[in-house]
Amino acid sequence: MHINKIGIIGLGLIGGSMAKALKKYTDYSVTAYDIEPEIITSAVYDGTIDGEMLPEECDMIISALYPEATVSYLEKFCKRIKKGALVCDCGGTKRLVCDKCVPIAEKCGFKFVGAHPMAGTEHSGYGFSNADLFGGASLIICSAEKEPVMEEVFGKIGFKTFKYTTAENHDSVIAFTSQLAHVVSNAMVKSPEYPKHPGYSAGSLKDLTRVAWLNENMWTELFLENRDFLSAEIDGLIENLKKYSKAITSGDDVVLRELLREGRMIKEKIDGR
């Protein structure tokens, strides 16, 4: 499959960074669509894109919308998408978008592949996008077979690792590796001690609370779409924290030491230290 023109749907942090990276590191023609016309105007003016996207002209389309919005876009515009084109998304959950979009693509004569770039910042919006956001990043691809076109295109803009899995497994793992961290970070800053931290904190607090600065609209959608896996991770964390709390409250140094040793050993084993 030959790729000449790539369309980006949604020029937020991820979509804007995709467009900038494609213009900086490849020779593809890059067009885009965004619900806010002024963003398209700005992106054309600063040289990020070549113009507004027409789906019937694109060999590849990358949706950088929330999962439900990706589904809505394909339901509305699927008949305009070029036959044989490759469409992928960048959403944070995969079951909903894959279950809905794969059949739409098959019916309309193009291919849909769910994907999730493991990159981002605590900020959102086109203003924070940059061409080097994906340097060294991993791309999760929900496909039972290799996707050489995706590896070629995304490899050119900095992705180094391509992880193939199912939508089900993606959502299960991501509930722990990403979503749980956002919940914990957001909850931690609600402590009455948090406003007092300047001068009393070092790197650990900064690391643990960095993603408390989040987009509540996006994360609400992602959390609820993945409620089964995420709620299980939250409940598991609470049960583990209760063990630490009980040992500390009772002054049980033997149990506390063992809990800490157990956590350290798991960390060392998994991280290969």
C-alpha positions as CSV (number, residue, x, y, z in Angstrom):
1,M,0.0,0.0,0.0
2,H,1.4,3.4,-1.1
3,I,0.9,6.3,1.2
4,N,0.9,9.8,-0.2
5,K,-1.6,11.9,1.7
6,I,-2.4,11.5,5.4
7,G,-5.4,13.1,7.1
8,I,-5.5,13.9,10.8
9,I,-8.9,14.2,12.6
10,G,-8.6,16.5,15.6
11,L,-5.6,18.8,16.2
12,G,-5.3,18.7,19.9
13,L,-2.1,17.7,21.7
14,I,-1.8,14.3,20.0
15,G,-3.2,15.2,16.6
16,G,-1.3,18.4,16.4
17,S,1.9,16.7,17.4
18,M,1.2,14.0,14.7
19,A,0.7,16.6,12.1
20,K,3.9,18.5,13.1
21,A,6.0,15.4,13.2
22,L,4.7,14.2,9.8
23,K,5.6,17.6,8.3
24,K,9.0,17.7,9.9
25,Y,10.2,14.2,9.4
26,T,8.3,12.9,6.3
27,D,7.4,13.9,2.7
28,Y,3.7,13.0,3.1
29,S,1.1,15.6,2.3
30,V,-0.7,16.3,5.6
31,T,-4.2,17.6,5.9
32,A,-6.5,17.9,8.9
33,Y,-10.0,18.3,10.2
34,D,-11.0,20.0,13.5
35,I,-14.3,21.1,14.9
36,E,-12.8,24.5,15.5
37,P,-12.1,26.1,12.1
38,E,-9.6,28.6,13.7
39,I,-7.3,25.8,14.6
40,I,-7.2,24.6,11.0
41,T,-6.5,28.2,9.9
42,S,-3.7,28.4,12.4
43,A,-2.2,25.1,11.4
44,V,-2.2,26.1,7.8
45,Y,-0.6,29.4,8.6
46,D,2.2,28.0,10.7
47,G,2.9,25.3,8.1
48,T,1.8,22.3,10.1
49,I,-0.7,21.1,7.5
50,D,-1.3,21.6,3.8
51,G,-5.0,22.3,4.1
52,E,-8.3,21.0,5.3
53,M,-8.9,17.3,5.1
54,L,-11.1,15.7,2.5
55,P,-11.5,12.0,3.6
56,E,-12.0,10.8,0.0
57,E,-8.5,12.0,-0.9
58,C,-6.5,10.4,2.0
59,D,-4.6,7.2,1.8
60,M,-4.4,7.1,5.6
61,I,-6.4,8.8,8.2
62,I,-5.4,9.1,11.9
63,S,-8.2,10.0,14.3
64,A,-6.9,11.8,17.4
65,L,-10.4,12.2,18.8
66,Y,-11.8,10.6,22.0
67,P,-13.1,7.1,21.3
68,E,-16.8,8.0,21.2
69,A,-16.1,10.9,18.8
70,T,-14.0,8.6,16.5
71,V,-17.0,6.2,16.3
72,S,-19.3,9.2,15.6
73,Y,-17.0,10.5,12.9
74,L,-16.8,7.2,11.0
75,E,-20.5,6.6,11.3
76,K,-21.1,10.0,9.7
77,F,-18.4,10.1,7.1
78,C,-17.5,6.4,6.4
79,K,-19.0,6.5,2.8
80,R,-16.6,9.4,2.0
81,I,-13.5,7.6,3.0
82,K,-11.3,6.3,0.1
83,K,-11.7,2.7,-0.7
84,G,-8.7,0.7,0.5
85,A,-7.6,3.5,2.8
86,L,-6.1,2.7,6.2
87,V,-7.8,4.4,9.2
88,C,-6.4,4.2,12.8
89,D,-7.2,6.0,16.0
90,C,-5.1,7.2,19.0
91,G,-7.7,6.8,21.8
92,G,-6.9,5.6,25.3
93,T,-9.4,2.7,25.3
94,K,-9.8,0.2,22.5
95,R,-12.7,-2.1,23.0
96,L,-15.4,0.4,22.2
97,V,-13.7,1.9,19.2
98,C,-12.6,-1.4,17.7
99,D,-16.0,-3.1,18.2
100,K,-17.7,-0.2,16.5
101,C,-15.3,0.9,13.8
102,V,-14.0,-2.4,12.4
103,P,-17.4,-3.5,11.1
104,I,-18.0,0.0,9.6
105,A,-14.7,-0.1,7.8
106,E,-15.3,-3.6,6.4
107,K,-18.7,-2.5,5.2
108,C,-17.4,0.6,3.5
109,G,-14.3,-0.9,1.9
110,F,-11.4,0.5,4.0
111,K,-9.4,-0.8,6.9
112,F,-9.6,0.2,10.6
113,V,-6.9,-0.5,13.1
114,G,-7.1,0.5,16.8
115,A,-3.9,2.1,18.1
116,H,-2.7,3.9,21.2
117,P,0.5,6.0,21.2
118,M,2.3,5.8,24.6
119,A,3.2,9.5,24.7
120,G,1.7,12.7,26.0
121,T,2.0,15.4,28.6
122,E,-0.2,16.7,31.4
123,H,-1.2,19.5,29.1
124,S,-3.8,19.4,26.3
125,G,-4.6,21.3,23.1
126,Y,-2.9,22.3,19.9
127,G,-0.9,25.0,21.7
128,F,1.1,22.3,23.5
129,S,1.7,20.1,20.5
130,N,5.2,19.5,19.2
131,A,6.9,17.5,16.5
132,D,9.2,15.5,18.9
133,L,6.5,14.2,21.3
134,F,6.8,10.7,20.0
135,G,10.6,10.3,20.1
136,G,11.4,6.8,21.4
137,A,7.7,6.1,22.2
138,S,5.8,2.8,21.9
139,L,2.7,2.4,19.8
140,I,0.2,-0.2,20.8
141,I,-1.5,-1.8,17.8
142,C,-4.7,-3.8,18.2
143,S,-4.3,-6.3,15.3
144,A,-3.7,-10.0,14.9
145,E,-1.3,-9.4,12.1
146,K,1.6,-7.1,11.5
147,E,0.8,-3.7,10.1
148,P,3.9,-2.7,8.0
149,V,2.3,0.5,6.8
150,M,1.6,1.7,10.3
151,E,5.1,0.8,11.4
152,E,6.6,2.6,8.5
153,V,4.6,5.8,9.0
154,F,4.8,6.0,12.7
155,G,8.4,4.9,12.7
156,K,9.3,7.9,10.7
157,I,8.0,10.3,13.4
158,G,9.9,8.7,16.3
159,F,8.1,5.6,17.5
160,K,10.6,2.9,18.3
161,T,8.5,0.0,19.7
162,F,5.3,-1.6,18.2
163,K,3.3,-3.7,20.6
164,Y,0.6,-5.9,19.1
165,T,-2.3,-7.1,21.3
166,T,-6.1,-7.4,21.5
167,A,-8.4,-4.6,22.4
168,E,-9.4,-6.5,25.5
169,N,-5.8,-7.0,26.7
170,H,-5.0,-3.4,25.9
171,D,-7.8,-2.1,28.1
172,S,-6.9,-4.5,30.9
173,V,-3.2,-3.5,31.0
174,I,-3.8,0.3,30.4
175,A,-6.2,0.3,33.4
176,F,-3.1,-0.3,35.6
177,T,-0.3,1.4,33.6
178,S,-2.1,4.7,32.9
179,Q,-5.6,5.1,34.3
180,L,-4.9,4.0,37.8
181,A,-1.9,6.4,38.0
182,H,-4.2,9.3,37.0
183,V,-6.8,8.4,39.6
184,V,-4.2,8.1,42.4
185,S,-2.4,11.3,41.3
186,N,-5.7,13.3,41.2
187,A,-6.8,11.9,44.6
188,M,-3.4,12.6,46.3
189,V,-3.6,16.4,45.7
190,K,-6.9,16.5,47.7
191,S,-5.0,16.0,50.9
192,P,-5.2,19.1,53.2
193,E,-1.4,18.9,53.4
194,Y,-0.9,19.4,49.7
195,P,-1.1,23.2,49.7
196,K,1.7,23.2,52.4
197,H,4.2,21.2,50.3
198,P,6.4,23.9,48.8
199,G,9.8,23.6,50.5
200,Y,8.9,20.2,52.0
201,S,8.8,18.1,48.9
202,A,11.3,16.6,46.5
203,G,11.0,14.5,43.3
204,S,8.7,11.8,44.7
205,L,5.7,14.1,45.2
206,K,6.3,15.8,41.9
207,D,6.4,12.4,40.1
208,L,3.3,11.1,41.9
209,T,1.2,14.1,41.3
210,R,2.3,15.2,37.8
211,V,-0.8,13.8,36.0
212,A,-3.2,15.3,38.5
213,W,-3.2,18.1,36.0
214,L,-5.5,16.4,33.5
215,N,-8.3,16.9,31.1
216,E,-11.3,15.9,33.1
217,N,-13.6,15.6,30.1
218,M,-11.3,13.1,28.3
219,W,-10.4,11.1,31.4
220,T,-14.0,10.8,32.5
221,E,-14.9,9.2,29.2
222,L,-11.9,6.9,29.2
223,F,-12.5,5.8,32.9
224,L,-16.1,5.0,32.3
225,E,-15.5,3.1,29.1
226,N,-13.0,1.0,31.0
227,R,-14.9,0.8,34.3
228,D,-14.6,-2.9,34.8
229,F,-10.8,-3.1,34.5
230,L,-10.2,0.2,36.2
231,S,-12.5,-0.4,39.2
232,A,-10.8,-3.7,39.8
233,E,-7.4,-2.0,39.9
234,I,-8.6,0.7,42.3
235,D,-10.2,-2.0,44.6
236,G,-6.9,-4.0,44.5
237,L,-4.9,-0.9,45.4
238,I,-7.2,-0.1,48.3
239,E,-6.9,-3.6,49.7
240,N,-3.1,-3.4,49.6
241,L,-3.1,0.1,51.2
242,K,-5.3,-1.3,54.0
243,K,-2.5,-3.8,54.8
244,Y,0.1,-1.0,55.2
245,S,-2.4,1.1,57.2
246,K,-3.1,-1.8,59.6
247,A,0.6,-2.6,60.2
248,I,1.4,1.1,60.7
249,T,-1.6,1.8,63.0
250,S,-0.8,-1.3,65.2
251,G,2.9,-0.7,65.2
252,D,3.7,-4.1,63.7
253,D,7.2,-3.6,62.4
254,V,7.5,-7.2,61.3
255,V,4.5,-7.1,58.9
256,L,5.4,-3.6,57.7
257,R,9.0,-4.6,57.0
258,E,7.7,-7.6,55.0
259,L,5.2,-5.5,53.0
260,L,8.0,-3.1,52.1
261,R,10.4,-5.8,51.2
262,E,7.8,-7.6,49.1
263,G,7.2,-4.4,47.1
264,R,10.9,-3.7,46.6
265,M,11.5,-7.2,45.4
266,I,8.7,-7.1,42.9
267,K,10.0,-3.8,41.6
268,E,13.5,-5.1,41.2
269,K,12.4,-8.3,39.5
270,I,10.1,-6.6,37.0
271,D,12.5,-3.8,36.2
272,G,15.5,-6.1,35.9
273,R,17.6,-4.4,38.5
